[in-house]
């Protein structure tokens, strides 16, 4: 199942970066629901536990550069730290 494969990757701290033409049929259906042709999904951790994820999707089929993915990862890390700080206070 798509979600269990993606959940495994996200729990390991890995991002999912995909272009719709390279995805399985089930994964393509999910992107189709979003109207997306490409996307990056980044895990958000709070206190070393998977809290959720943040997704960035494109209407055109494009590959994301390592620099773009790193910038998105930094954003997700900052978001996780801010949420964790709010929960601690």
Biopython code that builds the backbone (N, CA, C, O; Angstrom):
import numpy as np
from Bio.PDB.StructureBuilder import StructureBuilder

atoms = [
    (1, "UNK", "N", (0.852, -1.184, 0.000)),
    (1, "UNK", "CA", (0.000, 0.000, 0.000)),
    (1, "UNK", "C", (0.894, 1.242, 0.000)),
    (1, "UNK", "O", (1.941, 1.257, 0.647)),
    (2, "UNK", "N", (0.488, 2.259, -0.711)),
    (2, "UNK", "CA", (1.260, 3.492, -0.849)),
    (2, "UNK", "C", (1.575, 4.106, 0.502)),
    (2, "UNK", "O", (2.732, 4.402, 0.800)),
    (3, "UNK", "N", (0.567, 4.294, 1.306)),
    (3, "UNK", "CA", (0.786, 5.016, 2.550)),
    (3, "UNK", "C", (1.729, 4.280, 3.494)),
    (3, "UNK", "O", (2.509, 4.922, 4.198)),
    (4, "UNK", "N", (1.680, 2.967, 3.525)),
    (4, "UNK", "CA", (2.575, 2.245, 4.428)),
    (4, "UNK", "C", (4.027, 2.348, 3.949)),
    (4, "UNK", "O", (4.936, 2.453, 4.773)),
    (5, "UNK", "N", (4.257, 2.319, 2.635)),
    (5, "UNK", "CA", (5.620, 2.476, 2.106)),
    (5, "UNK", "C", (6.134, 3.881, 2.423)),
    (5, "UNK", "O", (7.264, 4.050, 2.880)),
    (6, "UNK", "N", (5.302, 4.869, 2.178)),
    (6, "UNK", "CA", (5.712, 6.240, 2.447)),
    (6, "UNK", "C", (5.886, 6.471, 3.947)),
    (6, "UNK", "O", (6.807, 7.176, 4.359)),
    (7, "UNK", "N", (5.016, 5.888, 4.765)),
    (7, "UNK", "CA", (5.146, 6.034, 6.213)),
    (7, "UNK", "C", (6.477, 5.464, 6.695)),
    (7, "UNK", "O", (7.136, 6.063, 7.545)),
    (8, "UNK", "N", (6.873, 4.316, 6.160)),
    (8, "UNK", "CA", (8.153, 3.711, 6.531)),
    (8, "UNK", "C", (9.309, 4.653, 6.208)),
    (8, "UNK", "O", (10.203, 4.847, 7.031)),
    (9, "UNK", "N", (9.292, 5.234, 5.018)),
    (9, "UNK", "CA", (10.351, 6.167, 4.619)),
    (9, "UNK", "C", (10.360, 7.398, 5.519)),
    (9, "UNK", "O", (11.419, 7.841, 5.962)),
    (10, "UNK", "N", (9.183, 7.945, 5.786)),
    (10, "UNK", "CA", (9.112, 9.150, 6.618)),
    (10, "UNK", "C", (9.571, 8.865, 8.049)),
    (10, "UNK", "O", (10.261, 9.689, 8.648)),
    (11, "UNK", "N", (9.199, 7.713, 8.602)),
    (11, "UNK", "CA", (9.628, 7.365, 9.967)),
    (11, "UNK", "C", (11.145, 7.233, 10.058)),
    (11, "UNK", "O", (11.724, 7.462, 11.120)),
    (12, "UNK", "N", (11.793, 6.864, 8.949)),
    (12, "UNK", "CA", (13.253, 6.761, 8.921)),
    (12, "UNK", "C", (13.909, 8.121, 8.675)),
    (12, "UNK", "O", (15.135, 8.225, 8.631)),
    (13, "UNK", "N", (13.089, 9.158, 8.515)),
    (13, "UNK", "CA", (13.618, 10.491, 8.294)),
    (13, "UNK", "C", (13.935, 10.793, 6.846)),
    (13, "UNK", "O", (14.599, 11.787, 6.550)),
    (14, "UNK", "N", (13.471, 9.954, 5.943)),
    (14, "UNK", "CA", (13.746, 10.148, 4.522)),
    (14, "UNK", "C", (12.630, 10.955, 3.873)),
    (14, "UNK", "O", (11.458, 10.822, 4.225)),
    (15, "UNK", "N", (13.016, 11.784, 2.931)),
    (15, "UNK", "CA", (12.001, 12.525, 2.190)),
    (15, "UNK", "C", (11.518, 11.692, 1.016)),
    (15, "UNK", "O", (12.183, 10.749, 0.587)),
    (16, "UNK", "N", (10.363, 12.052, 0.512)),
    (16, "UNK", "CA", (9.829, 11.432, -0.688)),
    (16, "UNK", "C", (9.823, 12.530, -1.744)),
    (16, "UNK", "O", (9.105, 13.523, -1.622)),
    (17, "UNK", "N", (10.613, 12.344, -2.754)),
    (17, "UNK", "CA", (10.690, 13.297, -3.860)),
    (17, "UNK", "C", (10.344, 12.542, -5.118)),
    (17, "UNK", "O", (11.020, 11.579, -5.479)),
    (18, "UNK", "N", (9.290, 12.974, -5.792)),
    (18, "UNK", "CA", (8.811, 12.176, -6.917)),
    (18, "UNK", "C", (8.249, 13.032, -8.045)),
    (18, "UNK", "O", (7.744, 14.136, -7.843)),
    (19, "UNK", "N", (8.363, 12.473, -9.227)),
    (19, "UNK", "CA", (7.724, 13.002, -10.426)),
    (19, "UNK", "C", (6.671, 11.967, -10.800)),
    (19, "UNK", "O", (6.948, 10.767, -10.794)),
    (20, "UNK", "N", (5.479, 12.421, -11.124)),
    (20, "UNK", "CA", (4.338, 11.526, -11.291)),
    (20, "UNK", "C", (4.607, 10.386, -12.280)),
    (20, "UNK", "O", (4.120, 9.274, -12.076)),
    (21, "UNK", "N", (5.363, 10.640, -13.331)),
    (21, "UNK", "CA", (5.599, 9.592, -14.331)),
    (21, "UNK", "C", (6.445, 8.440, -13.801)),
    (21, "UNK", "O", (6.490, 7.380, -14.425)),
    (22, "UNK", "N", (7.118, 8.622, -12.662)),
    (22, "UNK", "CA", (7.953, 7.562, -12.094)),
    (22, "UNK", "C", (7.251, 6.797, -10.976)),
    (22, "UNK", "O", (7.817, 5.858, -10.416)),
    (23, "UNK", "N", (6.028, 7.192, -10.650)),
    (23, "UNK", "CA", (5.311, 6.584, -9.530)),
    (23, "UNK", "C", (4.507, 5.366, -9.961)),
    (23, "UNK", "O", (4.191, 5.190, -11.137)),
    (24, "UNK", "N", (4.184, 4.526, -8.973)),
    (24, "UNK", "CA", (3.285, 3.403, -9.233)),
    (24, "UNK", "C", (1.887, 3.953, -9.513)),
    (24, "UNK", "O", (1.610, 5.125, -9.260)),
    (25, "UNK", "N", (1.028, 3.113, -10.025)),
    (25, "UNK", "CA", (-0.342, 3.533, -10.370)),
    (25, "UNK", "C", (-1.055, 4.102, -9.152)),
    (25, "UNK", "O", (-1.695, 5.150, -9.252)),
    (26, "UNK", "N", (-0.960, 3.432, -7.996)),
    (26, "UNK", "CA", (-1.634, 3.907, -6.781)),
    (26, "UNK", "C", (-1.100, 5.261, -6.335)),
    (26, "UNK", "O", (-1.864, 6.132, -5.920)),
    (27, "UNK", "N", (0.216, 5.434, -6.423)),
    (27, "UNK", "CA", (0.814, 6.714, -6.035)),
    (27, "UNK", "C", (0.415, 7.812, -7.019)),
    (27, "UNK", "O", (0.215, 8.961, -6.623)),
    (28, "UNK", "N", (0.299, 7.460, -8.295)),
    (28, "UNK", "CA", (-0.144, 8.430, -9.288)),
    (28, "UNK", "C", (-1.560, 8.917, -8.981)),
    (28, "UNK", "O", (-1.876, 10.087, -9.194)),
    (29, "UNK", "N", (-2.410, 8.019, -8.480)),
    (29, "UNK", "CA", (-3.782, 8.404, -8.136)),
    (29, "UNK", "C", (-3.780, 9.466, -7.037)),
    (29, "UNK", "O", (-4.563, 10.415, -7.084)),
    (30, "UNK", "N", (-2.906, 9.305, -6.055)),
    (30, "UNK", "CA", (-2.820, 10.292, -4.977)),
    (30, "UNK", "C", (-2.386, 11.644, -5.517)),
    (30, "UNK", "O", (-2.980, 12.669, -5.181)),
    (31, "UNK", "N", (-1.355, 11.654, -6.350)),
    (31, "UNK", "CA", (-0.894, 12.910, -6.943)),
    (31, "UNK", "C", (-2.003, 13.520, -7.810)),
    (31, "UNK", "O", (-2.173, 14.739, -7.838)),
    (32, "UNK", "N", (-2.745, 12.677, -8.508)),
    (32, "UNK", "CA", (-3.841, 13.153, -9.356)),
    (32, "UNK", "C", (-4.909, 13.862, -8.521)),
    (32, "UNK", "O", (-5.438, 14.894, -8.934)),
    (33, "UNK", "N", (-5.221, 13.314, -7.356)),
    (33, "UNK", "CA", (-6.199, 13.953, -6.464)),
    (33, "UNK", "C", (-5.745, 15.352, -6.055)),
    (33, "UNK", "O", (-6.565, 16.249, -5.857)),
    (34, "UNK", "N", (-4.438, 15.523, -5.933)),
    (34, "UNK", "CA", (-3.875, 16.821, -5.565)),
    (34, "UNK", "C", (-3.686, 17.733, -6.770)),
    (34, "UNK", "O", (-3.387, 18.917, -6.615)),
    (35, "UNK", "N", (-3.861, 17.186, -7.970)),
    (35, "UNK", "CA", (-3.612, 17.957, -9.173)),
    (35, "UNK", "C", (-2.133, 18.222, -9.394)),
    (35, "UNK", "O", (-1.763, 19.187, -10.064)),
    (36, "UNK", "N", (-1.286, 17.367, -8.832)),
    (36, "UNK", "CA", (0.164, 17.575, -8.855)),
    (36, "UNK", "C", (0.844, 16.674, -9.869)),
    (36, "UNK", "O", (0.389, 15.563, -10.144)),
    (37, "UNK", "N", (1.937, 17.171, -10.417)),
    (37, "UNK", "CA", (2.771, 16.399, -11.343)),
    (37, "UNK", "C", (4.105, 16.031, -10.706)),
    (37, "UNK", "O", (4.810, 15.152, -11.203)),
    (38, "UNK", "N", (4.456, 16.700, -9.610)),
    (38, "UNK", "CA", (5.703, 16.416, -8.885)),
    (38, "UNK", "C", (5.525, 16.890, -7.457)),
    (38, "UNK", "O", (4.647, 17.701, -7.160)),
    (39, "UNK", "N", (6.362, 16.378, -6.587)),
    (39, "UNK", "CA", (6.259, 16.830, -5.205)),
    (39, "UNK", "C", (7.375, 16.301, -4.329)),
    (39, "UNK", "O", (8.106, 15.374, -4.682)),
    (40, "UNK", "N", (7.473, 16.929, -3.175)),
    (40, "UNK", "CA", (8.411, 16.524, -2.139)),
    (40, "UNK", "C", (7.633, 16.470, -0.832)),
    (40, "UNK", "O", (6.910, 17.406, -0.488)),
    (41, "UNK", "N", (7.787, 15.374, -0.114)),
    (41, "UNK", "CA", (7.156, 15.212, 1.193)),
    (41, "UNK", "C", (8.283, 15.042, 2.203)),
    (41, "UNK", "O", (9.140, 14.171, 2.053)),
    (42, "UNK", "N", (8.271, 15.880, 3.231)),
    (42, "UNK", "CA", (9.339, 15.908, 4.232)),
    (42, "UNK", "C", (8.737, 15.589, 5.602)),
    (42, "UNK", "O", (7.712, 16.163, 5.970)),
    (43, "UNK", "N", (9.362, 14.677, 6.365)),
    (43, "UNK", "CA", (8.839, 14.372, 7.695)),
    (43, "UNK", "C", (9.102, 15.511, 8.680)),
    (43, "UNK", "O", (10.087, 16.239, 8.561)),
    (44, "UNK", "N", (8.210, 15.648, 9.644)),
    (44, "UNK", "CA", (8.376, 16.601, 10.746)),
    (44, "UNK", "C", (8.488, 15.783, 12.022)),
    (44, "UNK", "O", (7.607, 14.989, 12.351)),
    (45, "UNK", "N", (9.585, 15.991, 12.733)),
    (45, "UNK", "CA", (9.817, 15.290, 13.989)),
    (45, "UNK", "C", (9.734, 16.253, 15.160)),
    (45, "UNK", "O", (10.193, 17.392, 15.080)),
    (46, "UNK", "N", (9.146, 15.782, 16.244)),
    (46, "UNK", "CA", (9.140, 16.519, 17.499)),
    (46, "UNK", "C", (9.674, 15.578, 18.561)),
    (46, "UNK", "O", (9.114, 14.510, 18.805)),
    (47, "UNK", "N", (10.777, 15.995, 19.194)),
    (47, "UNK", "CA", (11.440, 15.170, 20.201)),
    (47, "UNK", "C", (11.707, 13.756, 19.676)),
    (47, "UNK", "O", (11.423, 12.771, 20.358)),
    (48, "UNK", "N", (12.248, 13.665, 18.478)),
    (48, "UNK", "CA", (12.632, 12.410, 17.814)),
    (48, "UNK", "C", (11.461, 11.490, 17.475)),
    (48, "UNK", "O", (11.671, 10.314, 17.177)),
    (49, "UNK", "N", (10.247, 12.001, 17.515)),
    (49, "UNK", "CA", (9.072, 11.213, 17.138)),
    (49, "UNK", "C", (8.434, 11.834, 15.902)),
    (49, "UNK", "O", (8.314, 13.055, 15.805)),
    (50, "UNK", "N", (8.029, 10.999, 14.966)),
    (50, "UNK", "CA", (7.360, 11.508, 13.775)),
    (50, "UNK", "C", (6.050, 12.156, 14.179)),
    (50, "UNK", "O", (5.168, 11.497, 14.729)),
    (51, "UNK", "N", (5.923, 13.446, 13.907)),
    (51, "UNK", "CA", (4.722, 14.213, 14.225)),
    (51, "UNK", "C", (3.778, 14.245, 13.030)),
    (51, "UNK", "O", (2.559, 14.161, 13.177)),
    (52, "UNK", "N", (4.362, 14.367, 11.857)),
    (52, "UNK", "CA", (3.579, 14.479, 10.637)),
    (52, "UNK", "C", (4.516, 14.741, 9.475)),
    (52, "UNK", "O", (5.676, 14.332, 9.489)),
    (53, "UNK", "N", (4.010, 15.412, 8.492)),
    (53, "UNK", "CA", (4.843, 15.722, 7.326)),
    (53, "UNK", "C", (4.333, 16.991, 6.679)),
    (53, "UNK", "O", (3.213, 17.436, 6.929)),
    (54, "UNK", "N", (5.173, 17.555, 5.851)),
    (54, "UNK", "CA", (4.808, 18.729, 5.070)),
    (54, "UNK", "C", (5.099, 18.395, 3.615)),
    (54, "UNK", "O", (6.149, 17.840, 3.293)),
    (55, "UNK", "N", (4.173, 18.733, 2.753)),
    (55, "UNK", "CA", (4.331, 18.426, 1.338)),
    (55, "UNK", "C", (4.350, 19.679, 0.488)),
    (55, "UNK", "O", (3.615, 20.633, 0.741)),
    (56, "UNK", "N", (5.185, 19.664, -0.503)),
    (56, "UNK", "CA", (5.290, 20.751, -1.469)),
    (56, "UNK", "C", (5.084, 20.131, -2.842)),
    (56, "UNK", "O", (5.831, 19.240, -3.247)),
    (57, "UNK", "N", (4.080, 20.599, -3.549)),
    (57, "UNK", "CA", (3.719, 19.970, -4.810)),
    (57, "UNK", "C", (3.749, 20.971, -5.960)),
    (57, "UNK", "O", (3.494, 22.161, -5.780)),
    (58, "UNK", "N", (4.063, 20.461, -7.137)),
    (58, "UNK", "CA", (4.169, 21.280, -8.339)),
    (58, "UNK", "C", (3.114, 20.867, -9.348)),
    (58, "UNK", "O", (2.750, 19.695, -9.448)),
    (59, "UNK", "N", (2.632, 21.847, -10.092)),
    (59, "UNK", "CA", (1.663, 21.580, -11.142)),
    (59, "UNK", "C", (2.329, 21.086, -12.419)),
    (59, "UNK", "O", (1.667, 20.566, -13.317)),
    (60, "UNK", "N", (3.643, 21.254, -12.491)),
    (60, "UNK", "CA", (4.402, 20.768, -13.649)),
    (60, "UNK", "C", (5.329, 19.647, -13.205)),
    (60, "UNK", "O", (5.711, 19.567, -12.037)),
    (61, "UNK", "N", (5.681, 18.792, -14.141)),
    (61, "UNK", "CA", (6.556, 17.667, -13.839)),
    (61, "UNK", "C", (8.004, 18.149, -13.830)),
    (61, "UNK", "O", (8.598, 18.382, -14.882)),
    (62, "UNK", "N", (8.557, 18.295, -12.639)),
    (62, "UNK", "CA", (9.936, 18.762, -12.504)),
    (62, "UNK", "C", (10.634, 17.994, -11.389)),
    (62, "UNK", "O", (10.002, 17.535, -10.437)),
    (63, "UNK", "N", (11.913, 17.869, -11.525)),
    (63, "UNK", "CA", (12.728, 17.213, -10.501)),
    (63, "UNK", "C", (13.265, 18.295, -9.567)),
    (63, "UNK", "O", (13.714, 19.351, -10.012)),
    (64, "UNK", "N", (13.212, 18.018, -8.279)),
    (64, "UNK", "CA", (13.713, 18.978, -7.301)),
    (64, "UNK", "C", (15.200, 18.755, -7.063)),
    (64, "UNK", "O", (15.660, 17.618, -6.958)),
    (65, "UNK", "N", (15.936, 19.839, -6.979)),
    (65, "UNK", "CA", (17.378, 19.759, -6.760)),
    (65, "UNK", "C", (17.660, 19.422, -5.299)),
    (65, "UNK", "O", (16.811, 19.648, -4.436)),
    (66, "UNK", "N", (18.853, 18.879, -5.013)),
    (66, "UNK", "CA", (19.235, 18.624, -3.625)),
    (66, "UNK", "C", (19.173, 19.888, -2.761)),
    (66, "UNK", "O", (18.825, 19.811, -1.583)),
    (67, "UNK", "N", (19.504, 21.041, -3.331)),
    (67, "UNK", "CA", (19.437, 22.296, -2.571)),
    (67, "UNK", "C", (18.001, 22.652, -2.209)),
    (67, "UNK", "O", (17.739, 23.113, -1.098)),
    (68, "UNK", "N", (17.066, 22.442, -3.140)),
    (68, "UNK", "CA", (15.655, 22.699, -2.845)),
    (68, "UNK", "C", (15.160, 21.778, -1.734)),
    (68, "UNK", "O", (14.467, 22.213, -0.815)),
    (69, "UNK", "N", (15.523, 20.511, -1.831)),
    (69, "UNK", "CA", (15.084, 19.541, -0.825)),
    (69, "UNK", "C", (15.680, 19.878, 0.536)),
    (69, "UNK", "O", (14.995, 19.759, 1.552)),
    (70, "UNK", "N", (16.937, 20.294, 0.575)),
    (70, "UNK", "CA", (17.568, 20.672, 1.844)),
    (70, "UNK", "C", (16.876, 21.894, 2.445)),
    (70, "UNK", "O", (16.680, 21.953, 3.659)),
    (71, "UNK", "N", (16.506, 22.861, 1.621)),
    (71, "UNK", "CA", (15.788, 24.038, 2.119)),
    (71, "UNK", "C", (14.435, 23.635, 2.709)),
    (71, "UNK", "O", (14.023, 24.170, 3.737)),
    (72, "UNK", "N", (13.748, 22.699, 2.066)),
    (72, "UNK", "CA", (12.474, 22.210, 2.581)),
    (72, "UNK", "C", (12.671, 21.428, 3.875)),
    (72, "UNK", "O", (11.851, 21.517, 4.788)),
    (73, "UNK", "N", (13.755, 20.664, 3.953)),
    (73, "UNK", "CA", (14.057, 19.911, 5.178)),
    (73, "UNK", "C", (14.320, 20.873, 6.338)),
    (73, "UNK", "O", (13.858, 20.638, 7.454)),
    (74, "UNK", "N", (15.051, 21.946, 6.081)),
    (74, "UNK", "CA", (15.311, 22.952, 7.120)),
    (74, "UNK", "C", (13.995, 23.567, 7.595)),
    (74, "UNK", "O", (13.793, 23.775, 8.792)),
    (75, "UNK", "N", (13.105, 23.855, 6.649)),
    (75, "UNK", "CA", (11.794, 24.397, 6.992)),
    (75, "UNK", "C", (11.015, 23.433, 7.894)),
    (75, "UNK", "O", (10.424, 23.847, 8.892)),
    (76, "UNK", "N", (11.020, 22.152, 7.536)),
    (76, "UNK", "CA", (10.317, 21.147, 8.340)),
    (76, "UNK", "C", (10.939, 21.033, 9.727)),
    (76, "UNK", "O", (10.220, 20.891, 10.716)),
    (77, "UNK", "N", (12.269, 21.095, 9.812)),
    (77, "UNK", "CA", (12.946, 21.013, 11.112)),
    (77, "UNK", "C", (12.599, 22.213, 11.985)),
    (77, "UNK", "O", (12.367, 22.061, 13.185)),
    (78, "UNK", "N", (12.561, 23.401, 11.395)),
    (78, "UNK", "CA", (12.188, 24.603, 12.152)),
    (78, "UNK", "C", (10.747, 24.521, 12.635)),
    (78, "UNK", "O", (10.441, 24.908, 13.763)),
    (79, "UNK", "N", (9.873, 24.023, 11.789)),
    (79, "UNK", "CA", (8.472, 23.865, 12.169)),
    (79, "UNK", "C", (8.334, 22.872, 13.320)),
    (79, "UNK", "O", (7.601, 23.127, 14.276)),
    (80, "UNK", "N", (9.032, 21.746, 13.233)),
    (80, "UNK", "CA", (9.003, 20.751, 14.311)),
    (80, "UNK", "C", (9.544, 21.317, 15.616)),
    (80, "UNK", "O", (8.994, 21.056, 16.685)),
    (81, "UNK", "N", (10.618, 22.090, 15.531)),
    (81, "UNK", "CA", (11.195, 22.696, 16.740)),
    (81, "UNK", "C", (10.220, 23.697, 17.355)),
    (81, "UNK", "O", (10.073, 23.747, 18.576)),
    (82, "UNK", "N", (9.556, 24.487, 16.523)),
    (82, "UNK", "CA", (8.603, 25.476, 17.033)),
    (82, "UNK", "C", (7.408, 24.800, 17.697)),
    (82, "UNK", "O", (6.966, 25.228, 18.763)),
    (83, "UNK", "N", (6.886, 23.753, 17.076)),
    (83, "UNK", "CA", (5.753, 23.027, 17.668)),
    (83, "UNK", "C", (6.192, 22.356, 18.973)),
    (83, "UNK", "O", (5.469, 22.400, 19.968)),
    (84, "UNK", "N", (7.362, 21.744, 18.968)),
    (84, "UNK", "CA", (7.881, 21.103, 20.172)),
    (84, "UNK", "C", (8.079, 22.102, 21.307)),
    (84, "UNK", "O", (7.806, 21.793, 22.467)),
    (85, "UNK", "N", (8.549, 23.291, 20.973)),
    (85, "UNK", "CA", (8.748, 24.342, 21.970)),
    (85, "UNK", "C", (7.406, 24.760, 22.559)),
    (85, "UNK", "O", (7.288, 24.946, 23.771)),
    (86, "UNK", "N", (6.391, 24.908, 21.702)),
    (86, "UNK", "CA", (5.056, 25.291, 22.173)),
    (86, "UNK", "C", (4.474, 24.233, 23.105)),
    (86, "UNK", "O", (3.833, 24.562, 24.103)),
    (87, "UNK", "N", (4.702, 22.952, 22.773)),
    (87, "UNK", "CA", (4.178, 21.861, 23.587)),
    (87, "UNK", "C", (4.870, 21.775, 24.933)),
    (87, "UNK", "O", (4.268, 21.351, 25.919)),
    (88, "UNK", "N", (6.146, 22.180, 24.979)),
    (88, "UNK", "CA", (6.929, 22.100, 26.217)),
    (88, "UNK", "C", (6.582, 23.237, 27.174)),
    (88, "UNK", "O", (6.738, 23.103, 28.388)),
    (89, "UNK", "N", (6.118, 24.338, 26.633)),
    (89, "UNK", "CA", (5.891, 25.541, 27.444)),
    (89, "UNK", "C", (4.577, 25.577, 28.032)),
    (89, "UNK", "O", (4.242, 26.527, 28.739)),
]
sb = StructureBuilder()
sb.init_structure("model")
sb.init_model(0)
sb.init_chain("A")
sb.init_seg("    ")
for serial, (resi, resn, name, xyz) in enumerate(atoms, 1):
    if name == "N":
        sb.init_residue(resn, " ", resi, " ")
    sb.init_atom(name, np.array(xyz, "f"), 0.0, 1.0, " ", f" {name:<3s}", serial, name[0])
structure = sb.get_structure()
